[in-house]
Amino acid sequence: MKIIFSLLFLALLGLFGVLVYNTFQFPSKQVQVEPVSELPIQKDSAITRFSNALNFKTTSLSAFTGNTEEMLKLHEYLAQVFPKTHAALTREVVGAASLLYTWKGTDTTLKPLVLMGHIDVVPVIPGTEEKWTHPPFAGKVAGGYVWGRGAMDDKSTVMGVLEAVELLLDRGFQPKRTVMLAFGHDEEVGGMRGAKRMTDMFREKNMTFEYVIDEGGAIVENTVPGIAGAVALVGVAEKGYLSVELSAEAAGGHSSMPPPSTAVGTLAEAIAALQKNPLPASLGKVNREFFAYIGPEMPFFQRLAFANLWLLEPLVVRVLSESPQGNAIVRTTTAPTMLEASVKDNVLPIKASAVVNFRIHPDDSIGTVFAHIRKVTNNPDLKLKIYEGSGSVNPSRVSSTTSSAFQLLNKTIRQLYPSAVVAPYLVLGGTDAKHYVGLSDNIYRFSPFQFAKDDMSRAHGTDERMSVESYLKGIQFYCRLLQNSNEL
């Protein structure tokens, strides 16, 4: 027994030694860059243009309705305040109100670049207007912020890109690669009439791109546990989207004489089973890369865990699964959202239906989700179909973190935000970038604006705002990105 315990002790000691060795050999992936000087910007004028852009109520209401009149007014405003851009670049209106600008490069044999954004915004919930510190469409500049719907999502990107192009044109800059500015008008409702139509046009012309950069990531402060500072989250993939309608049928009648199983009861059992048995959790490729980037910058014990995922991955997954945000990172999420049954409390419905929304992890697909529903509910009489009126899309491909395009993006971020930890990550929501799958191997989701932890809930919520300092820094980022892209 002593020999066995001795051997066991030596094995555990050896294992601990391996874990510690891997921890100290866990290399930082943060690139070291030389400081860069910022270009001179007429700051007050830039903020005024941004503020004014928030006055336009460019709301998207559904896949088929949006405030097109306001969007077209915004078009006119952009032409007025960015005269050099509209003189030097070709502009097309795609669909009802999307904008596509083409800045011809000096070498048209090279693949073009795409910078994306969207001009539409989500509506303000009726009755909540008085809860805003400043009116949601006033574009008020106060307290070091620009306040209003679209300040974060996503007129900051559109205006920041246009400011950068206007500034570079004024300085005589010419891109080597052709640059496309693609601004959708219906991103908030799926992008089927904006970004989708643009990408259909590109496919008809057999166009492909060196890189595509859309919104989706940002620079967040004190948000990633273990990192006491800013993290620049660069989306290298996004989850898929699927809403499934489940329906059950049974004999109707009076509720005073119910059968053993009603349509509502059958449906309730199915929903309960889905919530109790979610799809399996796993880190997947994107999250492993995320931890490879942030792990070396963390305190010792967290660094030890992420340096040894070969052994500790199950523990990491279990810990992440315990919070809603962490759970969304490691699995396809299951969220019942809609119910419909009887029209009266004492009438048994002939049919009951529910809608369950799934945000699909890159390890899964629409097909595996349907198979999971069938297996878990185990009821062949339960009818399934994709919910009408909602788009469905598989998870995107995972873009490389070793490509020249990613390294260029990484370098540019570090030039403007030298203290930020750059990390690839999985975008949990949807962006227009999903329509570009197949048009580029390098599709990234990143807006160069810095947000405090308590600002993250403002996008789509009350008191949406953008820091004046952050917005101006974002303009510098887009200038530097376009300049650096001449190196590709």
SETI-7539 format. One record per residue: x, y, z of N, C-alpha, C in turn. Coordinates in steps of 0.2 Angstrom, whole numbers. Atoms other than C-alpha are relative to their C-alpha. Example, Ala and Ser with C-alpha at 12.3 -4.5 7.8 and 13.67 -1.06 7.14 Angstrom:
! residues 2
NODE      nX      nY      nZ     caX     caY     caZ      cX      cY      cZ
NODE       4      -6       0      62     -22      39       4       6       0
NODE      -4      -6      -1      68      -5      36      -4       5       3
//
This chain:
! residues 488
NODE      nX      nY      nZ     caX     caY     caZ      cX      cY      cZ
NODE       4      -6       0       0       0       0       4       6       0
NODE      -4      -6       0      14      12       4       3       1      -7
NODE      -2      -1       6      21       9     -13      -5       3      -5
NODE       6      -2       4       4      12     -21      -1       8       1
NODE       1      -8      -2       2      29     -11       6       4      -3
NODE      -6      -4       3      20      34     -16       0       1      -7
NODE       1      -1       7      17      31     -34      -5       5      -2
NODE       5      -5       1       1      40     -33       2       7       1
NODE      -2      -7      -2       9      55     -24       5       2      -6
NODE      -5      -2       5      23      55     -37      -4       2      -7
NODE       4      -2       6      10      55     -51      -3       6       0
NODE       4      -6      -1       0      69     -44       5       6       0
NODE      -5      -5       0      16      79     -41       3       1      -7
NODE      -2      -1       7      21      76     -59      -5       3      -4
NODE       6      -3       3       4      81     -65       0       8       2
NODE       0      -7      -2       5      97     -55       6       4      -3
NODE      -5      -3       3      22     100     -62      -1       2      -7
NODE       2      -2       7      16      99     -80      -5       6       0
NODE       4      -6       0       2     111     -76       3       6       1
NODE      -3      -6      -2      13     123     -68       5       2      -6
NODE      -5      -2       5      26     122     -82      -4       3      -6
NODE       4      -2       5      12     124     -95      -2       7       1
NODE       3      -7      -2       6     140     -86       6       5      -1
NODE      -5      -5       1      23     148     -86       3       0      -8
NODE      -1       0       8      25     143    -105      -5       2      -4
NODE       6      -2       3       8     150    -109       2       7      -3
NODE      -3      -6       3      14     164    -122      -6       5      -1
NODE       4      -6       2       6     181    -124      -1       0      -7
NODE       1      -1       7      -2     184    -141      -1       7      -1
NODE       1      -8       1      -3     203    -139       6       2      -4
NODE      -5      -3       4       7     211    -153       3       6       3
NODE      -3      -6      -2      19     224    -149       1       5      -6
NODE       0      -5       6      18     240    -160       3       6       3
NODE      -2      -7      -1      26     257    -161      -6       5       1
NODE       5      -5      -1      16     272    -155      -1       3      -7
NODE       2      -3       6       7     281    -169      -3       7       2
NODE       3      -7      -1       2     300    -170      -7       0      -3
NODE       7      -1       2     -16     304    -172      -1       5      -6
NODE       1      -5       5     -22     314    -187      -4       5       3
NODE       4      -6      -3     -29     331    -184      -7       0      -2
NODE       7       0       1     -48     331    -183      -3       6       3
NODE       4      -6      -2     -60     346    -182      -5      -4       5
NODE       3       4      -5     -67     338    -166      -8       2       1
NODE       6      -2      -1     -82     349    -163      -5      -1      -6
NODE       4       1       7     -88     348    -182      -2      -8       0
NODE       1       7       0     -86     329    -181      -6      -2       5
NODE       5       1      -5     -97     328    -165      -7       3      -2
NODE       6      -3       2    -110     339    -172      -3      -4      -6
NODE       3       4       5    -112     329    -188      -3      -7       3
NODE       2       6      -3    -113     313    -177      -7       1       3
NODE       6      -2      -4    -126     322    -166      -6       0      -5
NODE       5      -1       5    -136     327    -181      -3      -6      -3
NODE       2       6       3    -136     310    -188      -5      -4       4
NODE       4       3      -4    -145     304    -173      -7       3       0
NODE       7      -3       0    -160     315    -176      -5      -3      -5
NODE       4       3       5    -166     305    -190      -3      -7       3
NODE       4       5      -3    -179     292    -184       0      -6      -5
NODE      -1       5       6    -172     278    -196      -2      -7       3
NODE       1       6      -4    -181     264    -186      -2      -6      -5
NODE       2       6       3    -184     246    -193      -5      -3       5
NODE       5       3      -4    -200     239    -187      -1      -8      -1
NODE       1       7       1    -201     222    -196       4      -1      -7
NODE      -4       2       6    -193     213    -211      -3       4      -6
NODE       3      -4       5    -205     223    -222      -2       7       1
NODE       2      -7      -1    -208     239    -214       6       4       4
NODE      -5      -4      -3    -196     253    -209      -1       7      -2
NODE       1      -7       1    -195     272    -209       4       2      -6
NODE      -4      -1       6    -189     273    -227       1       8      -1
NODE       0      -7       1    -193     292    -228       6       3       4
NODE      -6      -3      -5    -181     296    -213       7      -2      -3
NODE      -6       2       3    -168     285    -221       3       4      -6
NODE      -2      -4       6    -168     294    -237       2       7       2
NODE      -2      -7      -2    -167     311    -228       7      -1       3
NODE      -6       1      -3    -152     304    -219       5      -1      -6
NODE      -5       0       6    -144     300    -236       2       7      -3
NODE      -2      -7       2    -146     318    -241       4       4       5
NODE      -5      -4      -5    -138     324    -225       7      -3      -1
NODE      -7       3       1    -123     312    -228       3       3      -6
NODE      -3      -3       6    -121     319    -245       2       8       1
NODE      -2      -7      -2    -121     337    -238       6       1       4
NODE      -5      -1      -5    -109     335    -224       7      -4      -2
NODE      -6       3       2     -97     323    -233       1       1      -7
NODE       0      -2       7     -94     332    -250       5      -4      -3
NODE      -6       3       4     -77     325    -254      -1      -8      -1
NODE       2       7       1     -83     307    -251      -5      -1      -5
NODE       5       1       5     -98     309    -262       2       2      -7
NODE      -3      -2       6     -87     317    -275       5      -5      -3
NODE      -6       5       2     -73     304    -275      -3      -7      -1
NODE       2       7       0     -83     288    -272      -6      -1      -4
NODE       7       1       3     -97     280    -282      -5      -2       5
NODE       5       1      -5    -113     279    -272      -6      -4      -4
NODE       6       4       2    -127     266    -275      -5      -1       5
NODE       5       2      -5    -144     264    -266      -2      -7      -2
NODE       2       7       1    -148     246    -264      -6      -1       4
NODE       6       1      -3    -165     240    -260      -4       6       1
NODE       4      -6      -1    -176     253    -252       5       6       2
NODE      -4      -6      -3    -162     263    -243       7      -2       2
NODE      -6       1      -2    -146     254    -241       5       4      -4
NODE      -5      -4       3    -130     263    -246       6      -4      -1
NODE      -6       3       2    -115     256    -256       5       5      -3
NODE      -5      -5       3    -100     267    -259       6      -4      -2
NODE      -6       4       2     -85     261    -269       5       5      -1
NODE      -6      -4       0     -68     269    -267       5      -4      -4
NODE      -4       4       5     -58     263    -282       8       1       2
NODE      -7       0      -2     -40     258    -277       4       0      -6
NODE      -5      -1       5     -24     260    -287       2      -6      -3
NODE      -2       7       3     -22     241    -290      -7      -4       0
NODE       7       3       0     -39     234    -296       1      -7      -1
NODE      -1       7       1     -31     217    -298       0      -3       7
NODE       0       3      -7     -31     215    -279      -7       0       3
NODE       6       1      -3     -46     209    -269      -2       7       4
NODE       2      -6      -4     -56     224    -262      -1      -2       7
NODE       2       0      -7     -60     228    -244      -7       2       1
NODE       7      -2      -1     -77     230    -236       0       2       8
NODE       1      -3      -7     -81     241    -221      -8       1       1
NODE       7       0       0     -99     238    -215      -3       4       6
NODE       4      -4      -5    -112     247    -204      -7      -1      -2
NODE       7      -1       2    -131     250    -204      -3       6       3
NODE       3      -7      -2    -141     266    -203      -7      -1       3
NODE       6       1      -4    -157     258    -196       1      -1       7
NODE      -1       0      -8    -160     258    -177      -7      -4       2
NODE       6       3      -3    -172     249    -166      -5       5       3
NODE       5      -5      -3    -188     258    -160       1       1       7
NODE       0      -1      -7    -189     266    -143      -7      -3       2
NODE       6       3      -3    -202     256    -133      -5       5       2
NODE       5      -5      -2    -218     266    -132      -1       1       7
NODE       1      -1      -7    -220     274    -115       6       1       4
NODE      -6      -1      -4    -202     274    -110       4       6      -2
NODE      -4      -6       3    -197     290    -119       2       5       6
NODE      -2      -4      -6    -198     299    -102       5      -2       5
NODE      -5       3      -4    -186     287     -94       7       2      -3
NODE      -6      -2       3    -172     294    -106       2       6       4
NODE      -3      -6      -3    -160     307     -98      -1       6      -5
NODE       2      -5       5    -162     316    -115      -4      -3      -5
NODE       5       3       5    -175     313    -129       4      -4      -5
NODE      -3       5       4    -170     298    -139       2       1      -7
NODE      -2      -2       7    -169     306    -156       3       8       0
NODE      -2      -7       0    -162     323    -150       8       1      -2
NODE      -8       0       1    -143     318    -152       3       5       5
NODE      -2      -5      -4    -140     329    -137       8      -2       2
NODE      -7       0      -3    -121     332    -132       0       3       7
NODE       0      -3      -7    -120     333    -113       4      -5       4
NODE      -4       4      -5    -108     327    -100       5      -5      -3
NODE      -5       4       3     -95     320    -112      -3      -5      -4
NODE       3       6       4    -107     309    -121      -5       3      -6
NODE       5      -2       5    -118     310    -137      -6      -5       1
NODE       5       4      -2    -135     303    -132      -5      -1      -6
NODE       5       1       5    -148     295    -143       0      -7      -3
NODE       0       6       3    -154     280    -152       4      -1      -6
NODE      -5       1       6    -141     273    -164       7       3       2
NODE      -6      -2      -2    -127     281    -154       5      -6       1
NODE      -4       6      -1    -120     264    -150      -1      -5      -6
NODE       2       5       5    -129     253    -163      -5       3      -5
NODE      -7       1       2    -124     258    -176       2       6      -4
NODE      -2      -5       4    -123     275    -183       7       3       2
NODE      -7      -2      -1    -107     278    -174       5      -3      -5
NODE      -4       3       5     -99     265    -186      -1       3      -6
NODE       1      -3       6    -107     273    -201       3       7       0
NODE      -3      -6       0    -102     290    -197       7       0       2
NODE      -7       0      -1     -85     286    -190       4      -2      -6
NODE      -3       2       7     -81     277    -207       0       6      -5
NODE       1      -6       5     -87     292    -217       5       6       2
NODE      -5      -5      -2     -77     304    -206       7      -2      -2
NODE      -7       2       2     -61     294    -209       1       1      -7
NODE      -1       0       8     -64     293    -228       1       7      -2
NODE      -1      -7       2     -67     312    -229       6       3       2
NODE      -6      -3      -3     -52     316    -218       6      -3      -5
NODE      -5       3       4     -41     304    -229       0       3      -7
NODE       0      -3       7     -47     311    -245       3       7       0
NODE      -3      -7      -1     -43     329    -238       7       0       0
NODE      -8       0      -1     -25     323    -235       3      -3      -7
NODE      -2       2       6     -24     316    -253       2      -8       0
NODE      -1       8      -1     -24     297    -247      -3      -3      -6
NODE       3       4       5     -27     284    -260       1      -7       2
NODE      -1       7      -2     -31     266    -256       3      -4      -5
NODE      -3       5       5     -21     252    -265      -5      -4      -2
NODE       6       5       2     -36     240    -264      -6       5       0
NODE       6      -3       1     -53     246    -269      -4      -1       7
NODE       3       0      -6     -63     250    -253      -8       0      -1
NODE       7       0       1     -82     246    -252      -3       2       7
NODE       4      -2      -6     -93     255    -239      -7      -3       0
NODE       6       3       1    -108     244    -236      -4       1       6
NODE       4      -2      -6    -122     252    -225      -7      -2      -1
NODE       7       2       1    -138     242    -223      -5       4       3
NODE       6      -4      -3    -155     249    -219      -5      -5       4
NODE       5       4      -4    -163     234    -211       4      -6       4
NODE      -4       5      -4    -150     225    -201      -3      -2       6
NODE       4       1      -7    -161     226    -185      -5      -5      -1
NODE       5       5       1    -173     214    -194       2      -5      -5
NODE      -2       6       4    -162     202    -203       5       2      -6
NODE      -4      -2       6    -154     212    -217      -2      -3      -7
NODE       1       4       7    -163     202    -231      -1       5      -6
NODE       1      -5       6    -167     218    -241       5       5      -1
NODE      -6      -4       0    -151     227    -238       6      -4      -1
NODE      -6       4       1    -135     217    -235      -1      -6      -4
NODE       1       6       4    -142     201    -243      -1       2      -7
NODE       0      -2       7    -146     211    -259       7       2      -2
NODE      -7      -2       2    -129     218    -259       4      -6      -1
NODE      -4       6       1    -121     201    -257      -2      -4      -6
NODE       2       3       6    -132     194    -271       3       4      -6
NODE      -3      -4       5    -125     208    -282       7      -2      -1
NODE      -7       1       0    -107     204    -277       1      -7      -3
NODE      -1       7       3    -110     185    -281      -1       0      -7
NODE       1       0       8    -117     189    -298       6       2      -4
NODE      -6      -2       4    -101     198    -302       6      -4       2
NODE      -5       5      -2     -91     184    -294       6       4       4
NODE      -4      -3      -4     -83     196    -282       2      -3       6
NODE      -2       2      -6     -73     191    -267       4       5       3
NODE      -3      -6      -4     -65     202    -253       6      -3       4
NODE      -6       2      -4     -48     202    -244      -2       0       7
NODE       3       0      -7     -57     206    -228      -7       4       0
NODE       7      -3      -1     -75     211    -222       0       2       8
NODE       0      -2      -7     -76     221    -205      -7       3       1
NODE       7      -3      -2     -94     224    -198       0       1       8
NODE       1      -1      -8    -100     228    -180       0      -7       3
NODE       1       6      -4    -102     215    -167       5      -1       6
NODE      -4       0      -5     -87     217    -156       2       7       2
NODE      -2      -7      -2     -80     232    -146       5       0       5
NODE      -5       0      -5     -68     237    -133      -4       1       7
NODE       3       0      -6     -75     234    -116       4       0       6
NODE      -4      -1      -6     -69     239     -99      -3      -4       6
NODE       2       3      -7     -69     228     -83      -6      -5      -1
NODE       6       4       1     -81     216     -91       2      -8      -1
NODE      -3       7       1     -70     200     -94       3      -2       7
NODE      -3       2      -6     -67     192     -77       8      -2       0
NODE      -7       2       0     -48     191     -73       4       5      -4
NODE      -3      -5       3     -44     206     -84      -2       7       3
NODE       1      -6      -3     -43     222     -75       1       6      -5
NODE      -2      -5       5     -44     234     -90      -5      -2      -6
NODE       4       0       7     -50     235    -108       2      -7      -4
NODE      -1       5       4     -52     220    -119      -4       2      -7
NODE       3      -1       7     -55     222    -138      -2      -6      -3
NODE       3       6       2     -67     209    -143      -1       0      -7
NODE       0       0       7     -65     204    -161      -4      -6      -2
NODE       4       6       1     -79     193    -167       3      -4      -6
NODE      -3       4       5     -72     179    -178      -6      -5      -3
NODE       6       4       2     -89     170    -179      -6       2       4
NODE       6      -1      -4    -107     172    -174      -5      -6       0
NODE       4       5      -1    -120     161    -168      -6       0      -5
NODE       6       0       4    -134     155    -179      -7       1       3
NODE       6      -2      -3    -152     159    -177      -6      -5      -3
NODE       6       4       2    -168     148    -177      -6       0       5
NODE       7       0      -4    -186     150    -171      -4      -6      -2
NODE       4       5       2    -196     134    -171      -7       0       3
NODE       7       0      -3    -215     133    -169      -1      -8       1
NODE       2       6      -2    -220     118    -159      -8       0       1
NODE       8       0      -1    -239     113    -160      -2      -7       1
NODE       3       6      -2    -250     100    -153      -7       0      -1
NODE       7       0       1    -268      95    -157      -3      -5       5
NODE       4       4      -4    -281      87    -146      -8       1      -1
NODE       7      -2       1    -300      86    -145      -2       6       4
NODE       3      -6      -3    -308     102    -140      -5      -2       5
NODE       5       1      -4    -322     104    -128       0       5       6
NODE       0      -3      -6    -327     110    -111       5      -2       5
NODE      -5       1      -5    -314     112     -98      -2      -4       6
NODE       2       4      -6    -325     103     -85       0      -7      -1
NODE      -1       8       1    -322      86     -93       6      -1      -5
NODE      -6       1       4    -304      86     -99       2      -7      -1
NODE      -3       7       1    -296      71    -107       6      -1       4
NODE      -6       0      -4    -281      64     -99       6       4      -3
NODE      -5      -4       3    -270      74    -111      -3       5      -4
NODE       3      -6       4    -274      91    -118       6       2      -5
NODE      -5      -3       4    -265     100    -132       5       5       4
NODE      -5      -5      -4    -258     113    -119       4      -5       4
NODE      -4       5      -4    -252      98    -108       5      -3      -4
NODE      -5       3       4    -243      90    -122       5       5      -2
NODE      -5      -5       1    -235     106    -127       4       2       6
NODE      -4      -1      -6    -230     110    -109       5      -5       1
NODE      -5       5      -2    -222      94    -107       6       0      -5
NODE      -5      -1       5    -212      97    -123       5       6       2
NODE      -4      -6      -1    -206     114    -118       4      -1       7
NODE      -3       1      -7    -202     108    -100       6      -5      -2
NODE      -6       4       2    -191      94    -108       5       3      -4
NODE      -5      -4       3    -182     106    -119       4       4       4
NODE      -3      -4      -5    -178     117    -105       5      -4       5
NODE      -4       4      -5    -172     103     -94       6      -4      -3
NODE      -5       4       4    -162      95    -108       3       4      -5
NODE      -3      -5       5    -152     109    -117       5      -4      -5
NODE      -5       4       4    -140     104    -131       7       0       3
NODE      -6       1      -3    -123      99    -126       5       6       0
NODE      -5      -6      -1    -110     112    -120       7      -2      -2
NODE      -8       1       2     -92     113    -127       3       7      -1
NODE      -4      -7       2     -79     127    -129      -1       1      -7
NODE      -1      -1       7     -77     124    -147       6       4      -2
NODE      -6      -3       2     -64     132    -158       1       7       2
NODE      -1      -7      -2     -68     150    -155       1       2       7
NODE      -2      -1      -7     -68     149    -136       7      -2       2
NODE      -7       2      -1     -52     140    -136       5       5      -2
NODE      -5      -6       2     -44     154    -146      -1       6       5
NODE       1      -6      -4     -52     167    -135       4      -1       7
NODE      -4       1      -7     -44     159    -119       7       0      -2
NODE      -7       0       2     -28     157    -129       3       7       0
NODE      -2      -7       1     -28     176    -131       0       4       7
NODE       1      -4      -6     -34     182    -114       3      -4       6
NODE      -3       4      -5     -27     167    -103       7       3       2
NODE      -7      -2      -2      -9     173    -103       0       7       4
NODE       1      -6      -3     -15     190     -97      -3       0       7
NODE       4       0      -6     -24     184     -82       5      -2       6
NODE      -3       2      -6     -19     180     -63       2      -7      -1
NODE      -3       6       1      -9     164     -60      -5      -6      -1
NODE       4       5       0     -23     152     -56      -5      -1      -6
NODE       4       0       6     -35     157     -70       5      -2      -6
NODE      -5       1       6     -19     157     -82       1      -8       0
NODE      -1       7       0     -16     139     -76      -6      -4      -3
NODE       6       4       2     -34     133     -80       0       1      -8
NODE       0       0       7     -33     140     -98       6      -2      -4
NODE      -6       3       3     -15     134    -101      -1      -7       0
NODE       0       7      -1     -21     117     -97      -7      -3      -2
NODE       7       2       2     -38     115    -106       0      -7      -2
NODE       0       7       2     -32      98    -112      -2      -5       6
NODE       2       4      -6     -36      92     -94      -6       4       3
NODE       5      -4      -4     -47     106     -87      -6       3      -4
NODE       6      -3       4     -59     110    -101      -7      -2       3
NODE       7       2      -3     -74     100     -93      -1       5       6
NODE       2      -5      -6     -72     111     -77      -1       7      -3
NODE       2      -7       2     -71     127     -87      -7       0      -3
NODE       6       0       3     -86     122     -97      -6       0       5
NODE       5       0      -5     -96     118     -81       0       7       3
NODE       0      -7      -3     -91     135     -73      -4       5      -4
NODE       3      -5       4     -96     145     -88      -8      -2      -1
NODE       7       2       0    -113     135     -89      -4       3       5
NODE       4      -2      -6    -118     142     -72      -3       7      -1
NODE       3      -7       1    -121     160     -79      -3       1      -6
NODE       4       0       7    -133     165     -93       5       2      -5
NODE      -4      -2       5    -119     174    -102       5      -5      -2
NODE      -5       5       1    -106     160    -100      -4      -6      -4
NODE       3       6       4    -119     147    -105      -2       1      -7
NODE       1      -1       7    -123     156    -121       6      -1      -4
NODE      -6       1       3    -105     155    -125       2      -7      -2
NODE      -2       7       0    -103     136    -123      -5      -4      -3
NODE       5       5       3    -119     129    -131      -5       4      -4
NODE       6      -2       4    -134     132    -142      -5       1       6
NODE       5      -2      -6    -147     141    -130      -7      -1      -3
NODE       7       2       1    -165     136    -129      -4       5       4
NODE       4      -5      -4    -178     150    -125      -7       0      -3
NODE       8      -1       2    -197     148    -126      -2       7       0
NODE       1      -7       0    -203     165    -131      -8       1      -1
NODE       6      -2       1    -221     164    -137      -5      -7       1
NODE       5       5      -1    -237     154    -133      -7       2      -2
NODE       6      -1       2    -254     152    -140      -5      -6       0
NODE       4       6      -1    -269     141    -136      -7       2       0
NODE       7      -1       0    -287     143    -131      -2       8       1
NODE       2      -7       0    -297     159    -133      -4       2       6
NODE       4      -1      -6    -306     157    -116       2      -5       5
NODE      -2       4      -6    -302     150     -99      -3      -6       1
NODE       4       7      -1    -315     136     -99      -1      -4      -6
NODE       0       4       6    -312     130    -117       6      -3      -1
NODE      -6       4       2    -300     116    -122       1       2      -7
NODE      -1      -2       7    -291     122    -137       1      -7      -4
NODE      -1       6       5    -290     110    -152       7       0      -2
NODE      -7      -1       1    -273     117    -155       4       5       4
NODE      -4      -4      -4    -259     124    -145       7       0      -3
NODE      -6      -1       3    -243     131    -151       5       5       4
NODE      -5      -4      -3    -227     139    -145       6       1      -4
NODE      -6      -1       4    -211     146    -152       6       0       5
NODE      -6       1      -3    -194     142    -146       6       3      -4
NODE      -6      -3       4    -179     152    -151       7      -3       2
NODE      -7       3      -1    -162     144    -153       5       5      -3
NODE      -5      -3       2    -146     153    -154       6      -5      -1
NODE      -3       6       2    -135     140    -163       8       1       1
NODE      -7       0      -1    -117     137    -157       3      -3      -6
NODE      -3       2       6    -104     134    -171       1      -8       0
NODE      -1       7       1    -103     116    -166      -7      -4      -2
NODE       6       3       2    -121     113    -170      -3       3      -7
NODE       3      -2       6    -133     117    -185      -7       0       1
NODE       7       1       0    -151     119    -189      -2      -7       0
NODE       2       7       0    -152     101    -193       1      -4       7
NODE      -1       4      -7    -144      95    -176      -5       3       5
NODE       5      -3      -5    -156     107    -167      -7      -4      -1
NODE       7       4       1    -172      99    -175       1      -7       2
NODE       0       7      -2    -165      82    -172       0      -1       8
NODE       0      -1      -7    -162      87    -154      -7       1       3
NODE       7      -1      -2    -180      93    -152      -4      -7      -1
NODE       4       7       1    -187      76    -159       2      -5       5
NODE      -2       5      -5    -176      66    -147      -2       2       7
NODE       1      -2      -6    -179      76    -132      -8       0       2
NODE       7       0      -1    -198      78    -134      -3      -7      -1
NODE       2       7       1    -200      60    -140      -8       0      -1
NODE       8       1       2    -218      63    -147      -1       1      -7
NODE       0      -1       7    -220      60    -165      -7       4      -2
NODE       6      -4       1    -237      69    -164       1       7       0
NODE      -1      -7      -1    -229      85    -160       3       3      -7
NODE      -2      -3       7    -227      96    -176       5       5       1
NODE      -5      -5       0    -212     106    -179       1       3      -7
NODE      -1      -4       6    -209     120    -192       4       6       2
NODE      -3      -6      -1    -198     135    -194      -6       6       1
NODE       5      -5      -1    -208     150    -187       0       5      -5
NODE       1      -5       6    -215     161    -201       2       7       3
NODE      -2      -7      -2    -208     178    -201       6       1       3
NODE      -6       0      -2    -192     174    -194       5      -3      -4
NODE      -5       3       4    -176     171    -203       4      -6       4
NODE      -4       5      -3    -165     156    -200       6      -1      -3
NODE      -6       0       3    -147     154    -202       5      -4       4
NODE      -5       4      -3    -133     142    -198       5       4       3
NODE      -6      -4      -3    -118     148    -187       4       1      -6
NODE      -5      -2       5    -105     157    -197       6      -4       0
NODE      -6       3       0     -89     150    -202       5       4       5
NODE      -4      -3      -5     -75     154    -190       6       3      -4
NODE      -6      -3       4     -62     166    -198       6      -1       4
NODE      -6       1      -3     -44     164    -195       3       5       4
NODE      -3      -4      -4     -34     172    -182       8       1      -2
NODE      -7       0       2     -17     169    -191       0       3      -7
NODE       0      -3       6     -22     177    -207       3       7       0
NODE      -3      -6       0     -14     193    -213      -5       6       2
NODE       6      -5      -1     -31     202    -212      -1       1       8
NODE       1      -1      -8     -33     198    -193       6       3       3
NODE      -6      -3      -3     -15     202    -189       0       8      -1
NODE       1      -7       2     -18     219    -198      -5       4       5
NODE       5      -3      -5     -33     222    -187       2       0       7
NODE      -3       1      -6     -24     216    -172       5       6       1
NODE      -5      -5      -1     -10     228    -175      -3       7       0
NODE       4      -7       0     -22     243    -179      -3       1       7
NODE       3      -1      -7     -31     240    -162       5       2       5
NODE      -5      -1      -5     -15     240    -152       3       7      -1
NODE      -2      -7       1      -9     256    -161      -4       5       3
NODE       5      -5      -3     -24     265    -155      -1      -1       7
NODE       1       2      -7     -27     256    -139       5      -5       3
NODE      -6       4      -2     -10     250    -133      -1      -4       6
NODE       1       4      -6     -16     244    -116      -6      -5       0
NODE       5       5       1     -31     234    -123       2      -7      -1
NODE      -2       7       1     -30     215    -123      -5      -2      -6
NODE       4       2       6     -36     209    -141      -1      -7       1
NODE       2       7      -1     -45     193    -141      -6      -1      -5
NODE       6       2       4     -56     184    -154      -5      -3       4
NODE       6       3      -4     -73     179    -148      -6      -1      -4
NODE       6       2       4     -90     172    -153      -5       5       1
NODE       5      -5       0    -103     185    -157      -7      -4       2
NODE       6       4      -2    -119     179    -148      -7       3      -4
NODE       5      -2       4    -131     190    -158       1       0      -7
NODE      -1       1       7    -133     192    -177       2       7      -3
NODE      -2      -6       4    -125     205    -189      -1      -1      -7
NODE       0       1       7    -126     208    -207       6      -3      -3
NODE      -6       4       3    -109     200    -209      -2      -7      -2
NODE       2       7       2    -118     183    -210      -2      -1      -7
NODE       1       1       7    -123     187    -228       6       0      -4
NODE      -6       0       4    -105     188    -233       4      -6       0
NODE      -3       7       0    -101     170    -229       1      -2      -7
NODE      -2       3       7     -92     163    -244       3       6      -5
NODE      -3      -5       4     -87     180    -251       7       2       3
NODE      -6      -2      -2     -72     182    -240       2      -6       6
NODE      -2       5      -5     -61     170    -229       1       4       7
NODE      -2      -4      -6     -58     185    -217      -6       5       2
NODE       6      -4      -2     -75     191    -209       1       1       7
NODE      -1      -1      -7     -73     200    -193      -5       5       2
NODE       5      -4      -2     -85     209    -182       3       4       6
NODE      -4      -4      -5     -77     224    -172      -2       7      -2
NODE       1      -7       0     -82     242    -169       5       3       5
NODE      -6      -3      -4     -67     253    -162      -2       5       5
NODE       2      -5      -5     -77     261    -148       0      -4       7
NODE      -1       2      -6     -74     259    -130      -6       1       5
NODE       6       0      -4     -88     255    -117       2      -2       7
NODE       0       3      -7     -89     254     -98      -5      -5       1
NODE       4       6      -1     -97     239     -91      -7       2       0
NODE       7      -1       0    -113     248     -87      -3       3      -6
NODE       3      -3       6    -115     255    -104      -2      -6      -5
NODE       2       5       5    -117     238    -112      -7      -2      -1
NODE       7       1       0    -135     237    -108      -4       5      -3
NODE       3      -6       3    -139     254    -116      -2      -2      -8
NODE       1       1       7    -138     247    -134      -7      -4       0
NODE       7       3       1    -157     243    -139      -4       2       7
NODE       3      -2      -6    -161     250    -122      -1       7       1
NODE       1      -7      -1    -164     266    -113       7       4       1
NODE      -6      -4      -1    -151     280    -113       6      -2      -4
NODE      -5       2       4    -141     274    -127       5       6      -1
NODE      -5      -6       0    -125     285    -128       7      -3      -3
NODE      -6       1       2    -108     286    -135       5       5       3
NODE      -5      -5      -3     -93     294    -126       3       4      -6
NODE      -3      -4       5     -86     309    -136       7      -2      -2
NODE      -7       2       1     -68     304    -133       0      -7      -4
NODE       0       6       4     -72     286    -139      -2       1      -7
NODE       2      -1       7     -81     292    -155       6       2      -4
NODE      -6      -3       4     -66     303    -160       6      -5      -1
NODE      -5       5       0     -54     288    -156      -2      -5      -5
NODE       3       5       5     -65     277    -167       2       3      -7
NODE      -2      -3       7     -62     289    -182       7      -1      -1
NODE      -7       1       1     -44     288    -179       2      -7      -2
NODE      -1       7       1     -45     269    -179      -1      -1      -8
NODE       1       1       7     -53     269    -196       5       3      -5
NODE      -5      -3       4     -41     281    -203       7      -4       0
NODE      -6       4      -1     -26     270    -197      -1      -7      -4
NODE       2       7       3     -35     254    -203       1       1      -8
NODE       0      -1       7     -37     261    -221       8       1      -2
NODE      -7      -1       2     -19     267    -221       4      -7       1
NODE      -4       7      -1     -12     250    -214      -2      -5      -5
NODE       2       5       5     -22     241    -227       4       0      -6
NODE      -4       0       5     -11     247    -240       6      -4       0
NODE      -6       5      -1       2     235    -233      -2      -7      -2
NODE       2       7       2      -9     220    -238       1      -1      -7
//
